[in-house]
């Protein structure tokens, strides 16, 4: 982002000193040189072109060496333009030729060595200070742009997280409700009491789903592994699928517990929806890494790139783990999640 050049245009007022000197000793060449330098300076700081800066440097150097005296102020003016235009650190070396011209002009005026040093130092600092200011302006602009981009990315990530949470929550719950509704439809003609019990379960599941959605809106991340295993047992039992759980007994860190809970939810949802399985197994092996495995004896899956598994994969990889999913050689499907965290220390 380029800084505003208006602040540098005002330095053209330094031309007043050689103008006053030329008024005292009028010369046509001097007036022409002053006009050329003034136009070049304004054009250069407004267009910020290196061509203009090169022409301005040549014009001020020639004018200073030709007329001397107050014309050294044109070198100061050119140094200001240089500091305002160049961006990279090596570019500041362009001040050295201007400094050298200032030294030569001072020596030709036969001033003392101290004044020669002051003249050279003045020209160099006149370019160095604007250069530092411009770097600060650019840095501030970059930081502001970065802050805006980070805010935009944070909003996008939060939207993605929220949509993923809703998918995981509602996908599982609605799948269970569909299964139970099918059971109600089959039981209603011959066993009204059992059908009423299943309908009551649908009502309860709906209430739980509403609670979970409200929790997700406030940043809810998961119910935990034990709660999800119990929910999975109930859902699979309703769907007529036998569940076998093999799990090491120990306490998990909260982040790992929530992540594995989501994995159970997504894995069991897929079993109910797509597998046509008779059996489902969940195995948890604690350690480093900790591994959760969900298998079934169903028909397998045509793809492993659905929204649910894709969202779960993102969660797992964000936590430093890995996810593998695929059909088993002998039939069925296997979902495995590994995380680098084990039990609580």
N, C-alpha and C positions, 0 to 999 in steps of 0.2 A: 504494500500500500504506500503510495507516494504522499509525502507530506505537502502541506500547502505552501506554494511558492510566494504568496503575497508578502510574507514577512521578510523575504530577501529582497524584494523589489525596492523597498524603501532605502536600501543601502546605496542606491544610485545617487543619493544626496551627497555622497562623498565627492562627487564630481564638482561640487561648489568650490573646492580648494583650487584645483587646476583652472577652473573657469575664472576665478578672481585673479589668478596669476596671469592668465592670458589676456584679461581685460586690461591689466596694467601694461602688458607688452603685446599688443595685438599682432597676430600672425595668421594668415589664412590657413596654412597647413595645420596649425594648432587647433583652430576652430573646426576644421574638417575632421581631425583626429578625435576631438572631443565628441562630436556628433556621432561618429562611427562607433566609438566606445560606448556611449550611452545607449544607442540602439541595440548594439550587440549584447550589452548587459541585460537589458529588459527582456529581449528575445530569449536569451539563454536561460534566465531563471524561470521564465514562464513555460518554455517548451521543454526544459531540462534535457537538452540534447548535448551530446559530447562534441558534435561538430561546432555548435555555437560556443562551447567552452574553449575549444581549441582556437577558434578565431579570436575570441575575446582575449585569451592569453597572449596571442601574438600581437594583437593591437595594443594592449596595455604595456607589454614589454617594449615594443617599438616606441611608443609614445614616451615612456619613462626614460629610456636611454637617449631619445632625441632631445627632450626638453628638460628633463630633470626636475629638481625642486619639488613643488607640490604634486607633481604628476605621480609620485610614489603612492598617493592615496588611491589611484586607479588600480595599483597592484593589490592594495588591501581589499578593494571592492571585488576584484577578480578572485582573491582568496576566499572571500565569503561565498561567492557563487560556486567555487570548487567544493567547498565543504558542504554546501547544500545539495549538490548534485550527485557526487560520487557515493557509492554504497559500500563496496568491499574495502577491506582494510588496505590492500596495496594501492587503491586509488588515491589515498591521502598523500602518496608520494608525489602527486602532481603539484603539490605545494612547493616542492623543492626548487623547480625552475623559477617560480615567482620569488622565492626567498633569495635565490642567487642574483636575480635581476635587481632586487632591492639592495643587496650588498654592493653590486657594481655601481649602481646609481649613487649610493651614499659615498663610496670612495671617490667618485668623480667630482662630488661636491666638496671634497677635501674636508669632511667633518672628522671629529675625533673617533677613535676606535670604539668607545662606549656607545656613541650615537649610531655607528654602523651596526653594532650588535642589537641595539634597541629596534632599529628599523627592520632588520631581518626577523627578529623575534616577533615583532608586531604583525608582520605579514603572515608568518607561519601560524601564530595563534588565532589570527582573524579567520583562517580557514579551518583550524582544528576544532574550535569551539562550535561552530555550526555543524560540523561533521558529527560531533558527539551528540548534539541536540537531535539531529536527524535520526541517528541510530536509536536514541531513546524513543522518539516518536514511532519509528518503525516497530520497535520491540513492543511498545504499548499496543499498537494496532494489531500486531500478531497475537498478543495475549488476549485481546478482546475478541478477535476472530476465533481463537482456540476455545475460549470460554463459551462462545455461542455454539460452536460445533459440538463441544462436550455436552452442553445442555440439550442440543438436538438429539445426539446419540443416546443420552440418558432417557429422554422421553421415548425414543423408539424402542430401546431395550425394555423399558417398563411396560410399554404397550405389548411387546412380544411376550413378556413374562405373564402379563395379565391374561392375554388370549390363550396362552399355553395352560395356565392354571384352570381357566374355565373349561377348556377342552378336556383336561384330565378329570376334573371334578364331574362335569355333566356327562361326559362320554361314558364313564363307568356307571354313574347312577342311572342314567336313562337306559342303559343296556339291561341293568338289573330290573328296572321297572317294566321293560318290554317283556322280559322272560316271565316275570310274575303275572303280567297281564295275560300272557298266553296260557299260563297255568289256570288262572281264573276262568278263562273262556272254556277250557276243557273240563274244569270241575263243576262249573255252574249248573249244567243239566242234571248231574247225578249226585252231587255232594255240596249242597248250599252252604253248609257250615264251614267246610274246608275252603270253599271259594271265598267266603266272607273273611276268613283268616288271612288268605293271601291278599285280598283287597285292602285289609287293614295294614298289611306289611307295605303295600304300595303307598298308602297314605303316609306311613311313618318314614319311608324312604324319601318321599317328596318333601316332607318337613325337614329331614336331615339335609337334603340337597339345598333347600332354601337357606338353611343355616350355614352350610359350607360356602355357598356363593357369597353370602354377606361377609363371611370371614375372609374370603379371597379378595374382596374389594378393599378390605382394611389391611391387606398385606399378608394374609394367611399363606403359609408355604407347604403345609402337609400335616396329616394327623399322626404320623409316626408308624413304625413298622408293625407293632403289636396290634394297633387298631385296624390297620389295613389287612393284616392276616385274618383277623376275626371277621371283617367285612367280606373278605374274599371267601372265607369258609361258608358264610351264609349265602352269598350270591351263587357260588358253585353248587351248593347243596340244592338250592332252588332250581338251578338249571339241570340237575341230575348228573353232575360231574363230581366224582370222588376226589377229595383233596388230601394229599399227604404232605405234611410239613416236617422237615428235618432241619433243626436250627440249633446252633450253639447258644447256650444260655449265658448271656452277659449283657452289660449295658453298653449301648453305642453312644458316641458323641451326638449331640442334637442334630447337626447338619447331616451326618451320615444316616441317622435314624429317619429323618424326613425324606432324604433322597431315596433310600431303599423302600420306604413306604410308597412313594410315588411309583417306583418300579413295580412293586407288587400290584398296585392299582391298575397300571397300564397293562401289565402282562396278563392279569386275570381278565380284564376287560376284553382283550384280544382273544383269549381262550373262549369266553362266552360267546363272543360275536362270530368268530370265524372258524373255529377249530373243529366243531362237531365231535369233540373228544368225549371219552368216557372217564379218563383219569387225568389228573393234573398234579404235578409235584413241585414243591417249593423247597429249595435247599439253601441254607445260609451257613457259610463257612467264615468264621471270624479270623482275623490275622492281618498281615500286611502283604498283599492287599486283602481286603474283605471281599468275598464274592457271594452274590445272590444269583441263584439259578432257578428259572421257572421252565418246566417242560410239560408237554402234554402228548397224548397218543392220537391226536386228531389227524386231519388231512393235510396239515402244513399250511403254508401261506404262499401266495403268488408273488408277493412283494414285501420288502422290509423297509419301505421308505414312506410309510404313511405319516400323517400329521402327529399321531400319538407317539410313535416310536421316534420320529424326528425330534419332537420336543423333548422326549426323555433323553435322547442322545446328547442334545445340547446341554441339558442339566448335568448329566454325568460328566461330560468333558469339561464343563466349566468348573466342576469340583475336582478336576485332576484325575478322573477315572476313565473307564472305557466301557463300551457296550458292544456286544456281539449278538446277532440274532440271525437265525436261519433254520431251515428244515433239517430234521434228523435223517440219517441214512435209512433207518428202518421205519420211517413214518413219524409224523408228529413235528413239533416245533420246539425250539430251545431259545430262550432269552437269558443272557448272562450279563450281569452288571458287576464291575469290579471298582472298588474305591480304595484310595491309598490309606484311609483311616480305619483303624480297628476299634478296640474297646477303649473306654476312657482310661487315662493314666491313673 
